[in-house]
Amino acid sequence: MARKELAVDTVAEAYLALLAERGIEYLFANAGTDFAPLVEAFAKSARTGAPVPQPVLATHENLALSMAHGWAMVTGRVPAVMVHVSVGTANGVCGALNAARENVPILFTAGRSPLTEAGLAGARDVYIHWAQEMFDQAGMLREIVKWEYELRNGQQLETVIDRALAVATTQPRGPVYLSLPREVLGAPLPGFFYDSPTRRVAAAAPGPDKGAIEEAARILAAAENPLIVTASAGRDPAAVAALAEFAGRFTIPVVQHRPRHLCLPADHPCHLGYDAGPWLDDTDAILVLECDVPWIPSLKAPRPECRVVHLGADPLFSRYPIRGFPCDLAVTGMAAAALPELAESFERHARKNTVSDRGQHLAAQREKLVAGWQKTRESVANMRPIHMAWASACIARVKPEDAIVVNEYTLMTEHCGFDRPGSYFGSSTASGLGWGGGAALGAKLAAPDRLVIAVLGDGSHLFGNPVALHHAAAVHKLPVLFVVMNNAMWGAVRRATLGMYPQGEAARSNKPPLIDLDELPAFEQVCAAAGGYGERVEDPAALPAALERAVRAVTVEKRQALLNVICRGV
Ligand SMILES: Cc1ncc(C[n+]2csc(CCOP(=O)(O)OP(=O)(O)O)c2C)c(N)n1
């Protein structure tokens, strides 16, 4: 423990130095007039060699937030983002919501219009400085972030930054927001002292209550047909092994509903797919593990007598206004630590016959499920336009084992066979579209030696601001393979309409409004315009070779690549 002094001229210099000191490696940024003191401080550090986070320019705020999100989800560390005052914050809100719902810790910062009209260094000097100021800039995302504050002076800098980082990284993790007025950043700061390392650390993760674990074990062990449903247990790679061990030891099937992380390897004998619906009638106890939505109650719910236990860092998802899944017991705890404890208690309560009886039945269910997926793949292999199941299977075949796949929701995971923790990332449960491409760039920045593949819908890709995305890939030398599953529509909107009005006007219409995306640009040419490799693929038989060419462009030529795969709507 030491008290250190930094010779700096301004708060901005001290701020960047402190971020670097606290382990912030990257500052993803979209700049404006509020950045002047930071640009100056970065330029000075380039000359003096003073350690600062590396600035990463992103020409749209959603891209900056998504890149930070992707970097954080792969490294588990905290990135910083800085955007331009109120308007930049507005553009970043969607990315912040995605990060918040996925418990991704980000130090999200924004300038504030200069507060003063004259007098102080940094006071207003451009006409926009009046109109961009808001009464409550942080109000746009106060509900989303875990904590927000405004830096009011340099003297408070260390406390503010340490508190921001401690709150962001305490479980359940999430983004925090800090606004930085220009006069404050530009203010002189003679003599800046700080503790190294920090004296304001994050709180330790919650350990599960022993009594609650005992009760959970009793409920699950008493069941004939227990089931585990998870979405995000694999956020912590250590939890994947713990889940595999727990499920395997007691022969409990695991469903990954809309997973955002790989939670169980695809070849695990307890892997029972991605939809709990078909199993709910037989299930008499469910462990909902790091999962906000384990099933869709309006479509299929467990029997009323089925007991339900929720386990996770925030098992009630307390930031969700409404979430009414039955909950007979909620246990606060981290999966990796809690599952071995649960196993120990389960062992004491387990009825040996029940556990061994389950094995055969589960194997048969699994065999049927896997055979069904195989049959689907075979039956769609020659379809034109290309079927997304075939495209998914082709992607799975071409990717090396250590590849990272970022899925903005069009990849069909059942055709991919993911088996490594940290190899699969699905889009946030908030589903703010425009995340996948940027997240893939962030993942590549975090893991430069691994192939990163972003699988995007044509709609999602457009939300992701393709020109800004490809520019970022080029300028930051982040060769990523983008696969656009292009069905020339917002299929989700079509499915929603047909689901609600199966016999309605829209169902009878040849071309219901607000669904088709006609006259789409040649996405592959947009990538090529940024120096990447681009190809349009219409023939299902040509897809494997096209994927190989694209992978080669990325891995050998180190260029980004985009395949525009012309798909059918599903
Ligand atoms: C920011 C944002 N705006 C709108 C939506 C609503 N939305 C959900 S899915 C979707 C369509 C996505 O289209 P695409 O990526 O082509 O996939 P498809 O639905 O065709 O499978 C839209 C518009 C959203 N989720 N996020």
The ligand as an SDF file (V2000), in Angstrom:
LIG
                    3D

 26 27  0  0  0  0  0  0  0  0999 V2000
  -32.8530   -1.2390  -31.3600 C   0  0  0  0  0  0  0  0  0  0  0  0
  -33.9500   -2.1760  -31.7730 C   0  0  0  0  0  0  0  0  0  0  0  0
  -34.9200   -1.7470  -32.6140 N   0  0  0  0  0  0  0  0  0  0  0  0
  -35.9040   -2.5890  -33.0080 C   0  0  0  0  0  0  0  0  0  0  0  0
  -35.9620   -3.8680  -32.5410 C   0  0  0  0  0  0  0  0  0  0  0  0
  -37.1300   -4.7870  -32.9290 C   0  0  0  0  0  0  0  0  0  0  0  0
  -36.6880   -5.9500  -33.7090 N   0  0  0  0  0  0  0  0  0  0  0  0
  -36.4660   -7.1430  -33.1340 C   0  0  0  0  0  0  0  0  0  0  0  0
  -35.9680   -8.3000  -34.2130 S   0  0  0  0  0  0  0  0  0  0  0  0
  -36.0580   -7.2210  -35.5010 C   0  0  0  0  0  0  0  0  0  0  0  0
  -35.7290   -7.6620  -36.8850 C   0  0  0  0  0  0  0  0  0  0  0  0
  -34.3270   -8.1160  -37.0640 C   0  0  0  0  0  0  0  0  0  0  0  0
  -34.1230   -8.4640  -38.3900 O   0  0  0  0  0  0  0  0  0  0  0  0
  -33.0100   -9.4870  -38.8180 P   0  0  0  0  0  0  0  0  0  0  0  0
  -31.7660   -9.2310  -38.0730 O   0  0  0  0  0  0  0  0  0  0  0  0
  -32.9230   -9.4500  -40.3040 O   0  0  0  0  0  0  0  0  0  0  0  0
  -33.4860  -10.9390  -38.3540 O   0  0  0  0  0  0  0  0  0  0  0  0
  -34.8660  -11.6860  -38.6790 P   0  0  0  0  0  0  0  0  0  0  0  0
  -35.8660  -11.1270  -37.7510 O   0  0  0  0  0  0  0  0  0  0  0  0
  -35.1990  -11.4510  -40.1090 O   0  0  0  0  0  0  0  0  0  0  0  0
  -34.5860  -13.1220  -38.3880 O   0  0  0  0  0  0  0  0  0  0  0  0
  -36.4720   -5.9650  -35.0660 C   0  0  0  0  0  0  0  0  0  0  0  0
  -36.6300   -4.8090  -35.9600 C   0  0  0  0  0  0  0  0  0  0  0  0
  -34.9500   -4.2640  -31.6290 C   0  0  0  0  0  0  0  0  0  0  0  0
  -34.9050   -5.4810  -31.0780 N   0  0  0  0  0  0  0  0  0  0  0  0
  -33.9520   -3.4120  -31.2880 N   0  0  0  0  0  0  0  0  0  0  0  0
  1  2  1  0
  2  3  1  0
  2 26  2  0
  3  4  2  0
  4  5  1  0
  5  6  1  0
  5 24  2  0
  6  7  1  0
  7  8  2  0
  7 22  1  0
  8  9  1  0
  9 10  1  0
 10 11  1  0
 10 22  2  0
 11 12  1  0
 12 13  1  0
 13 14  1  0
 14 15  2  0
 14 16  1  0
 14 17  1  0
 17 18  1  0
 18 19  2  0
 18 20  1  0
 18 21  1  0
 22 23  1  0
 24 25  1  0
 24 26  1  0
M  CHG  1   7   1
M  END
$$$$
